[in-house]
Structures are given as C-alpha cells and as structure tokens.
Amino acid sequence: MASTEIETVSRLSEAELERVESEIAQTSRFVDDVRHAVARRVVGQHKMIDRLLIGLLTGGHVLLEGVPGLAKTLTVRTLADAIHTSFRRIQFTPDLLPADLIGTLVWEERSGEFVPKRGPLFANMVLADEVNRAPAKVQSALLEAMEERQVTIGETSYKLPVPFLVLATQNPIEHEGTYPLPEAQVDRFMLKVRVDYPKRDEERDMLRLMAGDPVLPVEPVAQPEQILEARRLLAHIHLDPRVEEYILDLVLATRDPVSAGMPELQEWLEYGASPRATIYLARTARAAAFLQGRAFVLPEDVQQMAPDVLRHRLILTYQAEAENITPELVLDRLLRTVPVP
C-alpha cells in the first residue's frame, strides 16, 4: 500500500471505512455487468467506457471528440442498451431547429387548443451526434436542457426525466459546415474525452468480431435505481483536506500560473478554468475511486481525471496557438509542477 494511501486511510475510522467500502462493493456490481455488456460490441476503448460510466455516476454530461470510425456512437448506444432506460439519438445537422430537439405546440382539433408534443430530449440518455454541426439556436436549446434539466415549450417549462444525461460527439478534423461550440456551452460538459485509435491487437479483435454479426444483442443489465443509489453513495467517499487543497492548487494554477511557479504558462493562457472545474474535479475523482472500489480519494484519482475535466476549460492565447501549444501540453506541465500531497 502506498504511503499516501496509508496516510489517507489513517484519517478514517476503520469501521467507517469498512462500512462505506462494503456499500460500494454491493452497489457497484452493476458496473462490471455494464462493462461486460458493452464489451460484446465494443473492443478496447476502456478509457472512453470508464469516462462514460463516470458521467453516468456523477450526472455530468460528456463530450467525446475523435475522428470518425472510433466507435463513439456505437459505444454510447451500447451503453444505453445495457441500462434499462429510455434512449434517443439525435443527428445534428445545419438545418436542425430547436423544436426538433425540445418539441413544439401542436393544434388539437378535438380539444380546440394547443398541446405540447415533446421532442427527443425527453429521454434518460441522449446522444447528440456531431453536436458542432447544429446552429447557435439549437445549441442554446440544448444548453438549457443540460444546465437546468428542463426545457421550455411555449410558455411552460417541463422537467426532463431522471436520470438525464447528454453524451455528445464531435469530429475535430472537419470544419466545413460546423458551428464551433461557444465556451459557455463547452463548459457545461463535465468531461471532454479525446478518443484515440485502438491498439493493433484491439483492432485485430475488432476485425474478427465484425466478420460475424456486427449488431450483437445486448440485454439491459442495470436499472436507473442502481445508478441513483450509486450517485448517493459518492457523497460518502472520503475526500481528504490535503486532496481538496491539491484540487484547488491545480485549478488556481490555470488562473495565476506565475504564483504557481510556472511563469511560462502566463503567455499561453488567456483564461483559466472556472469554479465549475473545481467541483467537477472533486466529483469525478470520487467516481474514479468508486470504480476502483475505494472509500477514499487518492491524488492519483485527481491526476487521472484532470485532463478530461480541464482541457476544454483552458482558453489559450493567440501566441500559444501560433506556437502550436495545445491544452494537453499545458496540462502536462501543470501536473508535473504542482506539488502532489
């Protein structure tokens, strides 16, 4: 056991630690079932699957970015099939209207009045495919749903189902016919996950799998109540004050890198991460500990989640872009420089 882990455990009573870990062991059984179900269709991509599970556990929306053909849509659809919830896929296009998402008022002759016809956003899991292809008005409608968990049709607001999760995809290499997501909307996504190419062995297994039936059946193995119970349990996972300070140090260093001992970042960062990043980093670190069956958060959990929580919240300067500086380079410098407790 690492020294950091020993010190963390020592601050908890043994009885409390055992109680929470026992609850985690009971509550998290559905996670392995979901992983096995997804593996029937998706080869590899373990990081993407874990990040989707973390979004599900925390109730945070996830943006998946990667070139076409990396199984982003297939993974989200399979995850939805493995959970007994409602699922809708929306293909975003330049001619999409807000009413195509949230719904509209329809005249009903029998009653002689307008009645709401709810759109595809009224589902537990919503796949927003190629979200950056939609115009600003559609993105704004999605923004309200993501932040407020409700939509407005006419003059009436309607609550969205619980749980409600938006999983969006975008293609980073094609810019024609796209509408870049504004910073305010990107910040609503808890995680921005970069999806990479599979390894050679994984791609070989994928080739062999797809030689048969490409759409293997996946039965639901989890219920919404299990997800909500897991969310309740996350709040009981211990977050040591020193780990809290580490989270604060990471986020504040993006706003004032000079004070954090990284003056070179001052010329690269126009704006640092918002307070929402601090909250999300703590939540996702707890979820990462949950997936490991631990009742406490380690600094390694924070380091694991920091890139996906912070990369889309760092606004680079023109100078940084001219020098081909990426958020990943900034985050690498950040994680290597900020002292780990």
URGI-V149555 format. One record per pair of residues at least 12 apart in sequence whose C-alpha atoms are under 7 Angstrom apart, sorted by sequence separation. I is the first residue (numbers start at 1). GAP is how many residues later the second one is. D is the distance in whole Angstrom. If there is no record, write none. Layout:
I GAP D
I GAP D
This chain:
104 12 6
105 12 6
285 12 6
289 12 7
104 13 5
288 13 6
314 13 7
103 14 5
104 14 7
103 15 4
102 16 6
103 16 4
255 16 6
285 16 5
311 16 6
102 17 4
255 17 4
285 17 5
311 17 7
101 18 5
102 18 7
254 18 5
255 18 7
100 19 6
101 19 6
102 19 6
254 19 6
101 20 6
285 20 6
281 21 7
284 21 7
251 22 6
281 24 7
307 24 6
281 25 7
251 27 6
281 28 6
280 29 7
248 30 7
247 31 7
88 32 6
277 32 6
42 33 6
277 33 7
88 35 6
87 36 6
92 36 7
86 37 5
87 37 6
88 37 7
89 37 6
90 37 6
91 37 6
92 37 6
116 37 7
124 37 6
131 37 6
273 37 7
86 38 5
87 38 5
88 38 5
89 38 5
90 38 5
91 38 5
92 38 6
96 38 6
122 38 6
123 38 6
124 38 6
128 38 7
131 38 6
132 38 6
85 39 6
86 39 6
87 39 6
88 39 6
89 39 6
90 39 6
91 39 7
92 39 6
94 39 6
98 39 6
122 39 6
124 39 5
125 39 6
126 39 6
127 39 6
128 39 6
129 39 6
130 39 5
131 39 6
38 40 6
93 40 5
94 40 5
98 40 5
124 40 4
125 40 5
126 40 5
127 40 5
128 40 4
129 40 5
130 40 4
273 40 5
38 41 6
92 41 6
93 41 5
94 41 6
97 41 6
123 41 7
124 41 6
125 41 6
126 41 6
127 41 6
128 41 6
129 41 7
130 41 7
147 41 7
272 41 7
273 41 6
299 41 7
92 42 5
96 42 7
143 42 6
272 42 5
98 43 6
271 43 6
272 43 7
133 44 6
135 44 6
271 44 5
37 45 6
80 45 7
133 45 4
134 45 6
269 45 7
270 45 5
132 46 6
133 46 6
269 46 6
270 46 5
132 47 5
269 47 5
270 47 5
34 48 6
105 48 7
132 48 6
268 48 6
269 48 6
102 49 6
104 49 6
105 49 7
132 49 6
237 49 6
268 49 5
103 50 7
268 51 7
234 52 6
268 52 5
234 53 7
243 56 6
238 57 6
239 57 6
237 58 5
238 58 4
239 58 5
237 59 5
238 59 6
250 88 7
190 90 6
246 94 7
246 95 7
243 98 7
242 99 6
68 103 7
61 104 6
62 104 7
63 104 6
64 104 6
65 104 6
66 104 7
67 104 5
60 105 7
61 105 5
62 105 5
63 105 5
64 105 5
65 105 5
66 105 6
67 105 6
59 106 6
61 106 6
62 106 6
63 106 6
64 106 6
65 106 6
66 106 6
67 106 7
65 107 6
193 115 6
192 116 5
191 117 5
192 117 7
191 118 5
190 119 6
192 120 6
63 126 6
186 126 7
187 126 6
62 127 5
70 127 7
61 128 5
62 128 6
63 128 6
64 128 6
65 128 6
66 128 6
60 129 7
61 129 5
62 129 5
63 129 5
64 129 5
65 129 5
66 129 5
60 130 5
61 130 7
62 130 6
63 130 6
64 130 6
65 130 6
66 130 7
64 131 7
82 136 6
84 136 5
81 137 6
82 137 6
83 137 5
81 138 7
82 138 4
83 138 6
84 138 6
81 139 6
82 139 5
83 139 5
84 139 5
85 139 7
82 140 7
83 140 6
84 140 7
48 147 7
45 153 7
44 154 7
44 158 6
43 159 6
43 162 7
43 163 6
57 170 6
57 173 6
58 173 6
57 174 6
41 175 6
40 176 7
37 181 6
34 187 6
33 188 6
30 191 7
30 192 6
27 203 6
58 225 7
58 226 7
58 229 7
54 230 7
57 230 7
8 232 7
54 233 6
54 234 7
24 266 7
25 268 6
24 269 6
21 272 7
21 273 6
21 274 5
20 275 6
17 278 6
5 293 7
